[in-house]
Amino acid sequence: MPPPTHDAVHGALARVLDPEIRRPITELGMIESVDIEPDGRVRVGVLLTVAACPMREQLNRDVTTAVSAIPVSRQCS
């Protein structure tokens, strides 16, 4: 099964809101990087305003939930 596309990942991340500002993290420039492995694993780098951000765990959960919900296309042989 093919890995998700960068467009699909960015679309999913656009639905993740900053817990304090309540705006999409993509609009706030909080996405540092998106790496997609050939096996479909996705790693997202999120920029935080402070290293000890109190909402870090919530952001981590929200990003993981959003990216995990990307539909996987199946190829028939």
N, C-alpha and C positions, 0 to 999 in steps of 0.2 A: 504494500500500500504506500502511495507516495506521501512525502512529508507535506505539512501545510505550507502554503505560500506566505511570503512576507506580507502581502496585501491582506490575507486572511488574519494573520496575527495582529497587524496594525488595526484592522477593523474591530477585532475583539478587544484590544487594548483601549480603543476609543470609547468603549462602554464602561471602562473602569474610572470611577470618580475619585478625586482626591477627597479623603474623609473630612477634611476641615473646610476646604474651599468649595467643595461640591461641584467641581468642573472636571471634565475629562483630563486624565493625566497626559494624553497626547497633545491637547491644546496648551497645557502648561509647560511643555517641553521637558517632561520628566523622564522620557524614554531615552536612555543612553545608548542601548544596543539591543538588537534582536538577532540571535544566532539560531539557525535551524540545522540540525544534524541530518544526515541522509536517512537515519532510522526514524526520524520524526520528532525526536526530542527537541524542545524549544527552550532556549535560555534567554531571559529578558533582563537587561540591566536597567534598573530604575534609579533615577537621581532623587535623593532626599534633600530637604532643606538643611537638616542637621543630622549628624551621624547617629545620634541617640533619639531619632524621631519616635515619638510615642505611638504613632500610627503605623509604624513599620510592619508589624505583624498583620494588621488588617489589610494593608496594601499588598503584602505578599499573598495573603489568602485570595484577595479579589483578583489579582493578576493571574494567579494559578487557576482559579475557577474560570475566568474568562478564556484563557488560552486552552484549557482542557475541554471547553465546550465547542471548540472549532470542529465542525463536521468533517469527518474523514471520508474522503472519496475512495471508493473501492473500484478496482479495475477488474473486469471480468476477462477470463482468458478463454 
